[in-house]
Amino acid sequence: MKKHIVILVILLGFSAVTALADKKSGGTDTNLPPEQVEVNYTKAIEGRTDGVLKALALTDAAAAAKVHDAVIAQYRALKAWHEANDAQLKAAKGDTNAVAAIRASLKTLHDGFLAKLGEVLTPAQVETVKDKLTYGKVQFTFGGYVAQYPTLTEAQKQRVLELLKEAREEAMDGGSADEKTAVFQHYKGKINNYLSKQGLHPAKAKPKADAAANAPAK
């Protein structure tokens, strides 16, 4: 039981920290003049992009510049998209066709961004970018599942990882840390349903041994 509580606390803490970091670095204060909001936002996305470049550790300056420009442009494009479409998405909630139509242009942005990265990065490096843009939630959450379900087969682990990577693809386009976290929460529900259908349940902590019962005979 304690093991489960520790894992839950870690996951919740991780989500809270990433959300707070995102809000501090990219949130807008309506009390500030527009030009200051823009300065703050530019500083925020430059900082996030610098984190991406550090993770990639590219030695080719031209390639690094292209990645920098692609990531910055994507942040701005996503911000503009969400400002223009979030209200419509909320109004269309429950209408699958309407939501799909609205999100079609978001997929275009997503695919175009990945295509630009693919021009200068290897598939493994593109994975690194995806992980940085989603706070490393794939591996972090996957590690939690492996700890909770120690009897997972390789095939089951692979399926869990596939679902988490699907979550990452969607979360990359989120407009905030909260939105990205919500996407992963949704997919964690899918994973839990999958594991339940597989007849798997979280490992139960073994009860502590009774010291008196296990004491050597006198």
Secondary structure, DSSP 8 states (H G I E B T S, - for coil): -HHHHHHHHHHHHHHHHHHHHHHHHH---TTS-HHHHHHHHHHHHHHHHHHHHHHHT---HHHHHHHHHHHHHHHHHHHHHHHHHHHHHHHTTT-HHHHHHHHHHHHHHHHHHHHHHHTTS-HHHHHHHHHHHTTTHHHHHHHHHHHH-TT--HHHHHHHHHHHHHHHHHHTT-SSHHHHHHHHHHHHHHHHHHHHHTT-----------TTTTS---
